[in-house]
Amino acid sequence: MHSALGTVEEFNFNHVLGIHSPNYGKTSPGFKSIHIEPWVGGEVSWARGYLETPQGRVSVDWSKEGGDLKMDVNIPLGSTATIVLPSEYKNILKRIVGV
């Protein structure tokens, strides 16, 4: 794979899905702590994906319809997650699972 395509993947993980390691891994290496803050703006109406980390798979699946936002998050057992959700949605249905 060409290295330029890695930039697209990084954008999807970090911005569209919102999967980050806090402080770019400087304070919590290996995704033991996870920060999830998806970008749900613009015309994108849904996103689904995962990132394999040293702790296990982190997956995010979100969709929006009108003023509602639905979000499913799975994190590895033994990891912790901070999830930041946008405030402009009337109803937010979230399901968070440690797998």
Backbone torsions as a table, in degrees:
resi	resn	phi	psi	omega
1	MET	NA	138.9	177.6
2	HIS	-71.0	141.4	-175.3
3	SER	-62.2	-25.1	178.4
4	ALA	-63.1	-31.4	179.4
5	LEU	-69.1	-25.7	176.3
6	GLY	-62.2	-30.5	177.7
7	THR	-64.7	-39.4	178.0
8	VAL	-65.1	-45.4	177.9
9	GLU	-60.1	-44.5	-179.8
10	GLU	-61.6	-40.9	177.7
11	PHE	-60.9	-44.5	-179.8
12	ASN	-63.3	-45.9	179.7
13	PHE	-65.2	-49.4	-172.8
14	ASN	-77.6	-32.0	-173.6
15	HIS	-110.8	-57.4	-176.0
16	VAL	-67.4	-49.4	176.4
17	LEU	-82.9	-27.5	176.4
18	GLY	78.7	23.3	-178.2
19	ILE	-87.3	119.3	179.2
20	HIS	-135.1	155.0	164.3
21	SER	-96.4	125.3	-176.3
22	PRO	-52.0	138.4	178.9
23	ASN	56.9	31.4	-179.3
24	TYR	52.8	37.3	176.0
25	GLY	83.1	0.9	-177.3
26	LYS	-71.8	-32.7	-179.2
27	THR	-101.2	-20.0	-179.3
28	SER	-144.1	81.6	-177.5
29	PRO	-66.0	150.9	174.0
30	GLY	75.6	17.2	177.3
31	PHE	61.8	34.8	170.7
32	LYS	-67.4	-35.2	170.8
33	SER	-112.6	137.8	-175.6
34	ILE	-127.3	139.1	174.9
35	HIS	-113.9	124.2	-179.6
36	ILE	-121.7	116.7	-179.8
37	GLU	-144.2	84.3	-175.3
38	PRO	-71.6	148.5	173.4
39	TRP	-90.9	111.1	-176.9
40	VAL	-112.6	21.9	-179.1
41	GLY	-87.1	-179.4	176.6
42	GLY	69.2	-153.9	-175.1
43	GLU	-94.0	-1.2	176.3
44	VAL	-69.8	123.9	-175.9
45	SER	-102.7	-11.9	178.0
46	TRP	-161.9	159.0	173.6
47	ALA	-153.0	145.2	179.7
48	ARG	-146.8	132.7	177.5
49	GLY	-177.3	178.1	-179.3
50	TYR	-147.3	162.0	177.0
51	LEU	-132.1	124.7	175.1
52	GLU	-80.3	124.0	-179.9
53	THR	-119.3	169.5	176.2
54	PRO	-59.0	-24.8	180.0
55	GLN	-85.8	-19.6	-175.4
56	GLY	135.8	-171.4	-175.1
57	ARG	-80.1	133.2	171.2
58	VAL	-110.6	122.3	179.7
59	SER	-125.9	145.8	178.8
60	VAL	-133.5	135.0	177.6
61	ASP	-138.5	112.5	178.9
62	TRP	-130.6	152.2	175.4
63	SER	-148.6	150.9	178.9
64	LYS	-129.9	145.1	177.3
65	GLU	-147.0	114.7	-176.5
66	GLY	62.2	-125.3	-179.6
67	GLY	-96.2	12.7	-176.9
68	ASP	-109.7	145.9	177.1
69	LEU	-128.8	130.6	175.7
70	LYS	-116.9	134.5	-176.6
71	MET	-143.6	129.4	173.6
72	ASP	-116.1	131.4	179.9
73	VAL	-130.2	133.2	173.9
74	ASN	-122.8	130.4	178.2
75	ILE	-126.5	156.1	179.7
76	PRO	-68.1	147.2	173.1
77	LEU	-58.4	139.9	-179.3
78	GLY	90.7	-9.3	175.7
79	SER	-100.7	159.5	174.0
80	THR	-120.8	155.1	-179.4
81	ALA	-136.4	140.0	168.0
82	THR	-107.0	124.9	-177.6
83	ILE	-117.1	123.3	179.5
84	VAL	-109.3	121.4	-178.2
85	LEU	-111.8	146.8	178.8
86	PRO	-66.3	147.3	-175.4
87	SER	-89.6	-8.9	-173.1
88	GLU	-80.0	-3.2	-178.6
89	TYR	-91.3	138.6	-179.1
90	LYS	-67.3	-45.6	-178.3
91	ASN	-127.0	130.6	175.9
92	ILE	-122.4	115.7	176.8
93	LEU	-102.7	118.4	-177.7
94	LYS	-128.2	146.8	176.4
95	ARG	-136.3	122.8	-178.1
96	ILE	-122.3	128.1	-174.9
97	VAL	-131.8	133.6	169.9
98	GLY	-93.2	120.6	-176.4
99	VAL	-109.3	NA	NA
